Amino acid sequence: NISFTPVPGTPYQDVQIVPRAPDNQTLGDGYYRETGELQVFLCYPSGAGSAACMNRAILTRDHFKRGTTLSQGGIEVIITTTPKITSGSVFNDRYVIGVFMEYSCGVLKV
C-alpha cells in the first residue's frame, strides 16, 4: 500500500497475496489452515525480448519450490504445489510474466 512509480527501462516485481477461505481439516475450533496464493508479476521493459523475464520467472519458481517452508516468529508457511509460470503478455510499456505459488499455514488456537 505504498505509492510506486516504475523507472523507465528498469525491471520490477509486483507482489500480491491472495488469501483463500481457511481449510478446516478437523472438527472443533482449535485448528485450521490459512491458505492462499502468492503472486509475483515480473515486469520487464517491453521490446527488449522475453528471455531475461523468463529466466527470472524460473529462478523465482525454483526458489519457492514445492515443500519450501518459511518460518518467522513460530509461524511456518509451506509452499504446497510447484509454482506456476504464466505465459507472458504486454501491459502498457511492460512485458509481464506471473509466477503463482500456493501456500498454507497451520493455525492452532489454544
C-alpha positions in Angstrom: 0.0 0.0 0.0 2.9 2.3 -0.9 3.0 4.6 -3.9 5.4 3.4 -6.6 6.4 4.8 -9.9 8.4 2.5 -12.2 11.7 3.7 -13.6 11.5 3.6 -17.4 13.7 0.7 -18.7 14.1 -0.9 -15.3 12.5 -4.2 -14.4 10.5 -4.5 -11.2 8.2 -7.0 -9.4 4.6 -6.6 -8.3 3.7 -9.0 -5.5 0.2 -9.8 -4.4 -1.0 -12.1 -1.6 -4.4 -13.6 -2.4 -5.9 -15.3 0.7 -8.5 -18.1 0.3 -11.0 -19.5 2.7 -9.4 -21.2 5.7 -9.2 -25.0 5.4 -11.0 -26.6 8.4 -9.4 -30.1 8.4 -10.6 -31.1 11.8 -13.8 -30.7 13.8 -13.7 -28.2 16.6 -12.4 -24.7 16.7 -8.7 -25.3 17.8 -7.0 -25.9 14.4 -7.4 -24.7 10.9 -5.2 -23.8 7.9 -4.8 -20.5 6.3 -4.4 -21.0 2.5 -3.8 -18.7 -0.4 -1.7 -17.8 -3.3 1.4 -15.6 -3.6 1.5 -14.0 -7.0 4.7 -12.4 -8.3 4.4 -10.4 -11.5 7.8 -9.8 -13.2 7.5 -6.6 -15.2 10.3 -6.0 -17.7 10.6 -3.3 -20.4 8.6 -4.2 -23.5 10.5 -4.7 -26.7 13.7 -5.9 -25.0 12.9 -9.6 -25.5 11.4 -12.2 -23.1 14.5 -14.2 -22.1 15.5 -12.1 -19.1 12.0 -12.1 -17.8 11.5 -15.8 -18.3 14.9 -16.5 -16.6 13.8 -14.6 -13.6 10.5 -16.4 -13.5 12.4 -19.8 -13.5 14.7 -18.5 -10.7 11.6 -17.4 -8.7 9.9 -20.8 -9.2 13.0 -22.7 -8.2 13.5 -20.5 -5.1 9.9 -21.2 -3.9 9.8 -24.9 -4.9 7.1 -27.2 -3.6 7.7 -28.1 0.1 9.7 -24.9 0.9 8.9 -23.9 4.5 9.3 -20.3 5.6 9.5 -19.6 9.3 9.1 -16.4 11.2 8.1 -15.9 14.9 6.9 -19.5 15.3 4.7 -19.4 12.2 5.5 -21.7 9.3 4.2 -21.1 5.8 4.6 -24.0 3.4 4.6 -23.8 -0.4 2.2 -26.6 -1.2 2.5 -27.0 -5.0 5.1 -26.5 -7.7 4.8 -22.8 -8.7 3.1 -22.0 -12.0 4.7 -19.7 -14.5 2.1 -17.9 -16.7 2.5 -17.0 -20.4 3.9 -13.6 -21.0 1.9 -10.6 -22.1 2.4 -6.9 -22.8 0.8 -4.5 -20.5 1.4 -0.8 -21.3 5.2 -0.5 -21.7 6.0 -3.8 -19.8 6.3 -7.4 -20.7 4.8 -9.3 -17.8 5.1 -12.9 -16.6 3.4 -14.2 -13.5 4.7 -16.8 -11.0 1.9 -18.1 -8.8 2.7 -20.1 -5.6 0.0 -21.8 -3.4 0.7 -21.7 0.3 -0.7 -23.0 3.6 -0.1 -22.2 7.2 -1.4 -24.2 10.2 -3.0 -22.2 13.0 -3.6 -23.7 16.4 -5.8 -21.7 18.8 -5.4 -22.6 22.4 
